[in-house]
Amino acid sequence: MVLMSELSTDEWEALKRLSQGETARRINEKTVKRLAAIGALQSKRGEMELSYAAIQLLIERMARISRARTSNSQTWCN
């Protein structure tokens, strides 16, 4: 399982970029190796892809961010 606490800001940004279709080749090699070491990336058909655990983390984290933004905007409207 990939934990948010294991990720640096650069690694989190790299995961977001990968989830949006950017290839691992365009991301810093050191970051790619680190993400692979913690289980966020896996090799599939000779390409590095997000692991299921990383996808799950992205979905959960982005949902949490979205809920926080929605909550903040409702606070400002009231």
Summary of the structure (lengths in Angstrom):
residues: 78
radius of gyration: 14.5
end to end distance: 39.4
largest distance: 52.4
contacts: 190
relative contact order: 0.15
helix: 67%
strand: 10%
